[in-house]
């Protein structure tokens, strides 16, 4: 990505945002500790160790919190490094009104380009509070701002652009298309803040802002930009609420859960999908309900509750069998049997049902779009390896690597293939394994 180097630890970002080098930061820590009556021996090496993952001791954290003006109660409530003030996310602090949504979207046009690989910005109480705010906030109606007239034809053109972008994402992966999605998001945000429009156009614009903000977040996530992806999802959640589209809001909450569970915060994902299901419109179609229950199955499975995961999976499958083409929302048109079988395979694999999991994952890949084939190939490889089929596992992994070489750009797919490769370490001398790992090594880091 162009611009400033990406920080890999929240402390690095905090330090860089204040313009402090490691030595200067260490000096400030010692000096501030003296003011508080706490003697610290912090030096440049100490700071480097913290930014490599070592946790500061209690005294150092207390001094740092006071230096950054973070209340001590916060560091007692949050673990290191979650309490660090990484940045203010306007989408979390702006009021849940139409003006607040416009403010959050305008801020996101610039801040959505900020990302620090390796950590999530929105977790814990902030994430729970966001979900609660979505539940409680009323749809907002306000007079149009002064500016040019936004016509129905303009909105229809934008709707078609977003639909096309969604289709291209399935084929090519998010990394190649993220800048285009960001451009469309900026355009729609600008129309909302400066345009003139009728009430019907206004609602369509907010619905569009929700769609393109979610799509930008999805593409950022697929590109390995996790915190930027989260911020776009917040914009999508707000826009959907302002448009009065609580079905799409429930969908976004479910999608946000993917980020936190992959960061190891599995219980938070269970809470998010529970909030989404409990507060989704009662008129939700079987199609959309199937999607949400599939997320619930995945969330419970990751959290180790295999029995309830199986129940949710059966519910998702039953709802899927009842769906019709007519009840398919446009924003969920990509969801189908391939996604159902993929989640089924993951849930079965975690519960130890390897043979059934392998069949489901094979079926999923056969039905999937190219980017999803690349992402899921590593899971199929894992299932085959668990079943003792090394040759089959390598076939699946090489298939995914081939897609990344020729057709698809997805950091997510590459990272998962690397995780599978790590499982092969004990047998690295095997010629077939060595050949696969060399092939993987040759792929660009932005594959």
N, C-alpha and C positions, 0 to 999 in steps of 0.2 A: 504494500500500500504506500502511496506517496506521502510525503510530509515528515513529521517528527518521528523518530524511532519509537517503537511501541514498548512501553514499560511492561515488565512481566510480573510485578508485584505491586499491590496497592501502596505500600510504603514508598516505592520508587516514584510512583505518580505524585504522591503528596509532596515528596521532597523536590521533584522537578518542577511542580507547579509553583513552589515558593522560590525557585531559583537557587536552591541550595545544593552544592556539591556534597559528596560524602563527608569530606573533612570539615566543611563548614557546618553541616548538620550535626556532626558529632560534637563540635565545639559548642553549638547552641544547646545541645542536650546537657552537656556538663555544666554550662553556665546557668541554665534554668534549674537544673538540679540543685545547685548551690543556693539559689534563691528560695527553694522549697525545703532546704535542710537535708537534701538527699545527695550523697556523694556517689557520683557515677564515674566509671573509667571508660566511657564510650569513646571509641576511636574509629577511624575509617574502616578498619577490618571488622569491627563490631557491626557497623552499619551494613557492610557487604554481607555478613553472615545472616543478618535479619532479612535482607532482601533475597537471600537464597533459601529461606524457609525456616531458619532458626527463630524460635519465639523469644522475644525479650522477656526478662524477668519482671516481676511485679513492680519493683521500683522504677525501672526504665519505662514501663508502660504508663505509670502514673505521671511521670515527668513529661512524657510525650503528649499525653492527653491534655495536661495543663498548658503545655507549649502551644498546642493546636486549638485550645479553648474548647475541648470536648468535655462535657460533664463527666465526672468520675463515675456517676451512676451508670453511664452508658458502657464504660469498659467493664463494669461489674455484670451488666446484663448481656453483653455480646462478647463472644470469644475473639481473640486475635486471629486475623487482622480485620474482622468484620466491622469493628467499631471505628476504623479510620474514616475520616471524612473524604472519601475518594473524590466525589464531586456532588454538587446539588443537581438532582434530576428534577427539572421543572414539572414534569408529568406527575411527580409524587406530591409536590407542594402546592401547585396552583389549585384554586378552588374548582369544584366540579360544577362549573357553569359553562355556558357557551363561550364567554370571554376567557375563562380559564383554559378551555380546550384550544382556542385560537392561540393563546399565549404559549401553551405547551407545544403545539405544532410548529410555531414560528421558531421557538428555541431549538426544537429537534432538527430543523433544517440545517443548523450549524453543528450542534453538539452530537448528532447522530453519526458524524464522521469520526468522533473520538472513540477509541477502543483500546483497551489494555488486555491483551491476550492473557489467558491463564486465570482470570478471576471474574466473578459475577458482581455487578454493582448492587443489585436489588435482591436481597435475601431477608430471612428472618422476619422481624416485626414490620419492616418496610413493605415486604411482599404481602404479608397478611393484611396490613392496613390498606394496601392498594385494592385487594380483592373485596374487602369490606366496603370501601368507598364506592366501588363499582355497584355493589348491591344497593347501597343507600341513596346514591345520587339520582335525582330526577332528570328526565330528558329536558334539556334547556331550549328555550325559545327566546330569541332576541331580534331586534330589528337589524336589517342588513346594514353593513358599513358602506360609506360612500365610495364610489369607484365605478368602473366600467360594468356594463350589464353582462352577466353570464347567461348565455342562452342554452336552451335545451340541446341544441345541436352540438355546442361545445362540450357539454357534459357527456353526450352520447359518444362523441369521439374519444374522450378520455376513458370512458368505460370500456370501449373496444380495445384501447391501448393496454389497459391493465389486464384484460382477459388474454390478449395475445402474449403479454409478458409472462403471465402465469404458465401458459402452454410452453413457451420457450424455456422457462426454468426447468420444467420436467425433462426436456431433451438435453439441455446444455449444462445445467447446474448454475447455482447462484452467483459464483464469483465473476462470471463473464457479464452478468446482467445487472449487477448491483448498482453501478453508476446510473444506468438508465432508470431504474426504479427510484433512485434518489432524486433524479431530475424531475420525474413525474410527481413525486411527493412534494417537492419544492413548488412546482407549478400549482398544484391543487391547494397547498397551504396558502400561497399568495392570493389565489382567487378568493379563498374564504376570508382573508384578512382585509382585502382591499376592493373586492368586487361588489356589484349590486346584483341581486337575484331575487326571484320569487321564493315563496316558502317551499314549494315543491322542488325547485332547483337546489335550494339550500340543503334540504335533507339528502338529496342525491349526492351533493358535494361532500357532506360529512360521511356518508356511506362510502364514497370513493376514497376519502382520506383514510378511513379505517382499513379498506382493502389494500391500498398501496403502502400504508404504514406497516401492516402485517407482512406484506410481500417483501418489503425492504428488510424487515426484521428476520424473516425466514432466509433470505439470501445472505444476510450478514452472518447468521448462524451457520449456514452451509459453507461459508467462506472462513469459518473459524473465529469470527468476530463476535464473541458471546455477549459482552456487555453492551455493545452497540445494538445487537439484535434485541436485547431486553428493552432498551429505551424505545425502539421503534414499536415494540409490542405494547408498551404503555400508551404511546400515541394512538395505536389502533383501538385499544380498550376505551380510551376517552372519546375518540371520534364515534365509535359505535354507540356509546351511551348517549352522546349528544344527538345522534340520528335516531335514537329510540330503538335501535336494533340490538336487543338483548340476546337474540340467538347467536349473532356474530360475536358479541361480547363473551358469551359462554365458551365459544370456540377458541377465542384468543386466550382466555384463562387456561384452557386445557393445553394449548400450545406452549404457554409460558412454563408450564410444569415440566416440559421436556428439558429446558435449560437447567432448572434447579436439581432435577433428579440426576442428570449426568454429572453434576458437580458434587454428587454424594448426598444431597439434601432430599432424600426420598420421601420423608414424612411431609415435607412442605408440598411436594407434588400431590400427595394424597389429599391434603387440605384444599389445594387449589381446585382439583377436579371435583371434589365434594361440593365446594362453593358454587362451581359452575352448574352442576347438576341440580342442586337444591334451589337455585335461583333462575334457571332457564325458563323461558315461557312455557306454559302448559300446552300450548299449541305446537310445540316442537315436533317436527316430522320424525317418523321412525328412522329415516336415513340419518338425520343429524343426531338423534339419540344413540344410534348404533355407533357413530363416531365417538361420542362422549363416553359411552360405556367401554369402548375399546381403550380409550385413554385411562379409564379407571382401572381396567384390568392390568395395563402396563404399569401404572403407578403402584398398585398393590403388589404386583410381582416384584418390582424393584425394591420395595420395602420389605420383602420377605414373607408377605401374607399370601401364600400360594392358594389356600383354600378359597378365600374371598376373591382372589384374582380369577380363579376358574369360574366362579359364579358370575362375575362381571363379564368375562369372556363369553360365556353361554348366552347372557342377556344381549350382548352386542350382536352375536350371530343370529339370535332369534329376531331381533329388530331388523337386521339386514334382510332377512328372508321376507319380511313384510313390506319392504320399501318399494316404491314405484318411481318411475322416471319423473313423474309430475311433481313429486315432493322433494326433488333435489334442488337445494339452493345453489345459485350460480357460483358462490364462493367455495363450495364444497364439491364441485363437479369432478375434481381430480381424485376424490376418495372413492375407493372401490374394493373389489375382492382382493386385489393384490395387497392393499394395506391391511385388510382383515387377516389374511393368511400370514403376513409378516409378523404382526403382533401375536397372533396365535402361536407361531413358531418360537418367538422369544419367551413367551410365558411358559410354554411346554418345556423348553430347554432349561429354564431356571428351576423348574419343578422336577427335573430329572427324567422327563419322558423324551429321551433322545430320538428314538425312531420316529415318533409322531411329529416331533419338532422338525426333523429333517425333511419329512414329506411336505409339511406346511411351508417351510422356507423355500424349498424347490418350487412349489406351486406359486408362491409369491413372486419369485424372480422371473418365472416364465411369463407372468402377467404384467410385470412392472414396466414403467418408462425407463429410458437409459440411465438417468442419474440415480434412480432408486435401485436399479440393478447393481450399479457400482457400489452403493452404500451397503446393500444387503448381502453382497457376495461374501463379505467377511464373516457375517453371522452364520451363513450356510457353511462356510469353511470350518467355523468353530464347532457347529453341530456334527459335521462329518468326522472331525477329529475326535470329538467326544465319543463317537460310535466306533472308533478304531479304524476309520477309513482315511488313511493319510493321503493316498493318491487322489481320492475324491475331494478332500479338503484343499489340496494344492490346485486341483482343477478349478474349484470355485474361486480361490484367491487370485489365481492367474487370470481368470475371466474378468474379475474386477479391475485388476491392474491394466489389462488390455483396454478396457473402456476408458480409464484415466489417461492412457497414452494417446488415444485416437479421437475420443468423442466427447468426454465429459470433464468438466472442471468442478471438483468438489473436495475441499480440504477435509470435510467430514469423512468422506469415503476413504481418503488417503490415511487419515488418522486411525480409522478402524482397521484397515489392512495392516498398519504398523502394530496395532495391539495384537492382532492375530499372529503376526510375525514373531512377536516377543514370546508367544507360547511355544514356538518351535526351537527356542534357544538350546534346550537340552539335546536336540538332534541336529544341530547346525552343520555337522560334518556330512550329512546325507546330501549327495549331489543334487537331487531335485529340490531340496530345501534351500541349498546354497544358491541355486540358479534363481529361484523365486525371490530370495532376499536381495540378490544383486539387481534383479529387475525392479524391485520396489525402491531400492536405493537410488536408481537412476531417474525415478520420477521427480519432477520439480516439486518443491515444497508447497507450491500453490496449485497443485494438480486438482 
